[in-house]
Amino acid sequence: MVDDALRSGIKHLTGVVEAGFRDKVLDMGWEARALGAARRIGGTLLGAFLIDIQEDTPKRLASRGIYTPDTISLTPPERVAA
């Protein structure tokens, strides 16, 4: 995901997950932050986050043991034959 984001020029990822998992995401080595306080929706405490994707992101994740370089190559949709 990180390698594809870097190749594609994606600078940010956002997500909404259970609040406890958001805390784990924020502690994985990403340059990341919570987007506001967690809120209870449909009986589940959810939290939003924003991750900044930078050239050093793979190195930051690797230092925590959670990065594996891409092993597949994706073809952009505009290059796929119809």
QUILINZI-V774290 format. One record per residue. NEAR is the number of other C-alpha atoms within 10 Angstrom. Layout:
BEGIN
near: {NEAR	NEAR}
END
This chain:
BEGIN
near: {9	19	18	14	14	16	8	10	11	14	12	14	13	13	12	15	16	15	20	12	13	19	15	10	17	16	13	17	19	20	17	18	17	19	13	9	11	19	14	11	9	7	7	12	14	18	22	18	21	17	18	14	20	18	11	11	19	19	15	17	17	15	12	12	11	12	18	12	11	11	7	7	7	8	8	8	8	7	7	7	5	5}
END
